[in-house]
Amino acid sequence: MKKFLSLLMVCFVLVACSKDDGDDDQELMAQYLGPWQGTYAGDDSGTWMITIFEDGTVTGSAFSSTSLTNLDITGQVNPDGNINLTAGTVSNNATFTGSLNATNGTASGTWQNATSTPPSQGTWVGTKQ
């Protein structure tokens, strides 16, 4: 009986101390939270700024130096730091993909706008604020 109780106690402690995968994701997401900003260049150029929230959602804005237009940004960051964003309106749905590096607070990737004529593309970089 003592062995059974000891085994039961060990199992209880192991289960109680184990982490939920959701906890791991939250810990990973915490390193990306807050404001980020930077620039983009290529067939269009300008500045961007975003805020990353606890659930991985992203909101922000970009300014196109070429068309002198403000664009809304929405998107998602995964716990591994990969980011997918859409910037613009119904007529301008540029997509930004890339990654965030929480260790040094940098971000980079590529962007493209398949809906523009001709289609446009380029790169983007930024830092955590």
N, C-alpha and C positions, 0 to 999 in steps of 0.2 A: 504494500500500500504506500509506503514511504517513497519507493521508486516511482510509482505512478504519480503521486503528488509532486515530486521533484520534476518529473518530466512535464507535467501539466504546467507547473510554474515557469519552466524554461520556455515552453511554447508561448505562454502568455507574454512573457517579457520580450521575446523575439517579435511577436506580432505587434505589441504595443510600441516597440522602438523602430519598426520598419516605416519607411516613408512611403507616402502615396505618390504615384507618378505625377499627379496634379501638383503636389508640393514641389517636386523637382522642377516642373515647368514654371511655376511661380517664382522660384529662386532664380532660374535662368532669365526670366523676363525682367526681374528687378534691375538687372544690370543695364538694361536699355531704356528704362523709364525716363521721361522728361523731355526737354527741348533739344533738338538737333537743328543745325542749319548749314547751308553751303551754297554751292554754285553748280550750274550745269552748262555744258558747252557742246558745240557740234553744229548741226543745221539750224539750231535755235540756241539762245543762251539766256542766262538770267540767274536769279537767286531763288532759293527755296528755304522754308523753315517748317518743321513739323514738331508735334508733341506725341510721344508714345505713352499710352496708358497701360494700366496693369493687365488688362485682358488682351493686350497686343494690338489693339486698334490704334490707328494713326489718323490724325487730322492735321491740316496745316494749309499753307498756301505757297504759291510760286509766282514770280513775276518774270514775264518774258520781256527781255530787252529788245527783242526783234519786233514784236507786235505791240509792245507797250500795254500788255494785258495781264491782269491778275487772274490766277487760276486756283481753284480749290484743290486740295490734295486729300485723298482718303486712301486707306489701305490697311495692311496687316503686317505685323512682324511675328515671325515664328520664334520659339524659344532658342533655336540655334543661331539666331541673328540674321537669318535670311529675310529680306524685306521685299514686298510687292506693293506698289503704289499706283494709283491712277490719278493723274492731274488733269484738270480741265473741266469742260462742260460737255454738253451733248455733242457739240461740234468739234471739240478738241479733247480727245481721250488719250493723251500720251501716257505710256506706262513706264514706270521706273522699277527696275529690278536690281538687286545687289545685295550687299551684306554690311552689317554693322560689326565693328570690332570694339567690344566693351573694354578690353584691356588697355588700349591706347586712345579710345574715344574717337575713332575715325569711321567713316562710312564711304563707300564707293560703289559704283555700278554703271549700268548702261540705261539709256532711255530710248524709246522709239515712239513715233506717232504714225501709225499705218493709215490713219484717216486723212492726213494732210496730203496736198498735191503739190509737188511730189512727196512721197513718204519721207519723213525726216528721222534722224537718229543722232545719238551722241553719247557722252559720258557725264557722270555727275560725281561730286565729291563733297564731303562735309565733315563736321565735327560735333561732338556732344557739347552742349553748353552748360 
